[in-house]
Amino acid sequence: MKRWIPPILAGLLVIVLAAALLRGSGDATGPLVGKTAPDFHLQTLDGGDVRLSDLRGRPVIVNFWASWCIPCREEAPLLREIAEQQAEGGLVIVGIMYQDREADARKFIEDYGLTFPSLIDKDLSTAIDYGVGAVPETFLIDRDGVVQRHLRQPLTRELLRDELPKIGVRL
């Protein structure tokens, strides 16, 4: 019986860790929720630049993505559609490339017809400031610059229909 105790304990530990990881994967909260979003000043792929604090007064979606990320490919058409539909209402979407090569990112943007700014986070300092661990991760920021939601899952129309009102946007 004594020889079964270590494997049983190890199995229980694996189950507990897996449950903890899976439980937090779709959570819309996080350490930044309710706090002012960390400011960033990043360059776009086309040579421009975006400073988050310059967008104050408008609701903002900050989406961390990569061309190699399959869920990012699945949510790209939805983000493009929302950016086009909501532009007059003041919504701003910015994409921040996460551990990606510029050439691959350019092809991704072209393939999906993305027109919102795609920003380069070369040293990952913005991803670190936001606590990004994997992509896609999305932050919904209200007009006052406060993070209202941190979504650690691929975006769907239903999810955004439920979450965007928290930053004053309706689909």
C-alpha positions as CSV (number, residue, x, y, z in Angstrom):
1,M,0.0,0.0,0.0
2,K,2.8,2.4,0.8
3,R,4.2,2.2,-2.7
4,W,0.8,3.6,-4.1
5,I,0.8,6.7,-2.0
6,P,3.3,8.8,-4.1
7,P,1.6,8.1,-7.4
8,I,-1.8,8.8,-5.9
9,L,-0.6,12.1,-4.4
10,A,1.1,13.1,-7.7
11,G,-2.2,12.3,-9.6
12,L,-4.2,14.4,-7.2
13,L,-1.7,17.3,-7.6
14,V,-2.0,17.1,-11.4
15,I,-5.8,17.2,-11.2
16,V,-5.8,20.2,-8.8
17,L,-3.4,22.1,-11.0
18,A,-5.3,21.3,-14.2
19,A,-8.6,22.4,-12.6
20,A,-7.0,25.7,-11.4
21,L,-5.6,26.4,-14.9
22,L,-8.8,25.6,-16.7
23,R,-11.0,27.5,-14.3
24,G,-9.2,30.8,-14.9
25,S,-8.9,30.5,-18.7
26,G,-12.2,32.2,-19.5
27,D,-12.3,34.6,-16.6
28,A,-13.0,38.2,-17.5
29,T,-11.3,39.5,-14.4
30,G,-7.6,40.0,-13.6
31,P,-5.3,42.3,-11.7
32,L,-5.8,45.2,-14.1
33,V,-9.6,45.2,-14.0
34,G,-10.9,48.3,-12.3
35,K,-7.5,50.1,-12.7
36,T,-6.2,52.6,-15.2
37,A,-4.8,50.7,-18.2
38,P,-1.0,50.9,-18.4
39,D,-0.1,53.5,-21.0
40,F,2.0,52.5,-24.0
41,H,3.5,54.3,-26.9
42,L,4.2,51.8,-29.7
43,Q,5.0,52.0,-33.4
44,T,2.7,50.7,-36.0
45,L,3.8,48.4,-38.9
46,D,3.4,51.3,-41.3
47,G,5.6,53.7,-39.3
48,G,3.0,55.6,-37.3
49,D,2.6,55.4,-33.6
50,V,-0.1,55.0,-31.1
51,R,-0.2,56.2,-27.5
52,L,-3.0,54.7,-25.4
53,S,-3.4,57.9,-23.3
54,D,-4.2,59.8,-26.5
55,L,-7.3,57.6,-26.9
56,R,-8.8,58.7,-23.6
57,G,-12.5,59.6,-24.0
58,R,-13.1,56.7,-26.4
59,P,-13.7,53.1,-25.6
60,V,-10.8,50.9,-26.6
61,I,-10.2,47.2,-27.4
62,V,-6.6,46.2,-27.0
63,N,-6.1,42.8,-28.6
64,F,-2.8,40.9,-28.2
65,W,-2.4,38.5,-31.2
66,A,0.1,36.6,-33.4
67,S,0.0,35.4,-37.0
68,W,0.9,31.9,-35.8
69,C,-2.1,31.8,-33.3
70,I,-5.0,29.7,-34.7
71,P,-7.6,31.4,-32.4
72,C,-6.3,34.8,-33.5
73,R,-7.0,33.8,-37.1
74,E,-10.5,32.9,-36.1
75,E,-11.3,36.1,-34.3
76,A,-9.6,38.5,-36.9
77,P,-12.6,38.8,-39.2
78,L,-14.9,39.6,-36.2
79,L,-12.5,42.3,-35.0
80,R,-12.3,43.7,-38.6
81,E,-16.1,43.8,-38.8
82,I,-16.5,45.5,-35.4
83,A,-13.9,48.1,-36.2
84,E,-15.7,49.0,-39.3
85,Q,-19.2,49.0,-37.7
86,Q,-18.3,50.9,-34.6
87,A,-15.8,53.5,-36.0
88,E,-18.5,56.2,-36.1
89,G,-19.4,55.4,-32.5
90,G,-15.9,56.1,-31.3
91,L,-14.7,52.6,-30.6
92,V,-11.0,52.1,-31.2
93,I,-9.4,48.7,-31.7
94,V,-5.6,48.3,-31.5
95,G,-3.9,45.0,-32.1
96,I,-0.5,44.4,-30.4
97,M,1.7,41.8,-32.1
98,Y,2.9,39.2,-29.6
99,Q,6.2,37.4,-30.4
100,D,5.7,37.6,-34.1
101,R,7.8,38.4,-37.1
102,E,6.9,41.6,-39.0
103,A,6.7,39.9,-42.4
104,D,4.3,37.3,-41.0
105,A,2.3,40.0,-39.3
106,R,2.0,42.0,-42.5
107,K,0.7,39.0,-44.4
108,F,-1.8,38.2,-41.6
109,I,-3.1,41.8,-41.7
110,E,-3.3,41.7,-45.5
111,D,-5.0,38.3,-45.5
112,Y,-7.7,39.4,-43.1
113,G,-8.1,43.0,-44.4
114,L,-7.4,44.5,-41.0
115,T,-7.5,48.3,-41.0
116,F,-7.1,49.1,-37.3
117,P,-3.6,49.8,-36.0
118,S,-1.3,46.8,-35.5
119,L,1.4,47.7,-33.0
120,I,4.9,46.3,-32.5
121,D,5.9,45.4,-29.0
122,K,9.5,44.4,-29.7
123,D,10.7,44.0,-26.2
124,L,7.4,42.6,-24.9
125,S,7.3,45.4,-22.3
126,T,3.6,46.2,-23.0
127,A,2.7,42.5,-22.9
128,I,4.5,42.3,-19.6
129,D,2.7,45.4,-18.2
130,Y,-0.6,43.8,-19.2
131,G,0.3,40.4,-17.8
132,V,-0.2,38.6,-21.1
133,G,0.8,35.0,-20.9
134,A,-0.7,33.7,-24.2
135,V,-2.6,34.9,-27.2
136,P,-5.2,35.9,-27.9
137,E,-5.8,38.1,-24.9
138,T,-8.1,41.1,-25.0
139,F,-8.6,44.1,-22.8
140,L,-11.7,46.3,-22.9
141,I,-11.0,49.8,-21.7
142,D,-13.6,52.4,-21.0
143,R,-13.7,56.1,-22.0
144,D,-11.9,57.0,-18.7
145,G,-9.0,54.7,-19.5
146,V,-10.0,52.0,-16.9
147,V,-9.7,48.3,-17.8
148,Q,-13.2,46.8,-17.4
149,R,-12.6,43.3,-18.8
150,H,-9.6,41.1,-19.4
151,L,-10.6,38.3,-21.8
152,R,-8.2,35.3,-21.9
153,Q,-10.1,33.5,-24.6
154,P,-10.8,33.8,-28.3
155,L,-13.4,36.4,-29.0
156,T,-16.9,35.5,-30.3
157,R,-19.8,37.6,-31.4
158,E,-21.8,36.4,-28.3
159,L,-18.9,37.1,-25.9
160,L,-18.5,40.6,-27.3
161,R,-22.3,41.2,-27.3
162,D,-22.1,40.5,-23.5
163,E,-18.9,42.3,-22.7
164,L,-18.8,45.4,-24.8
165,P,-21.6,47.2,-23.0
166,K,-19.2,47.3,-20.0
167,I,-17.3,49.9,-22.0
168,G,-20.4,51.6,-23.4
169,V,-20.5,49.9,-26.8
170,R,-23.4,47.9,-28.1
171,L,-23.3,45.4,-31.0
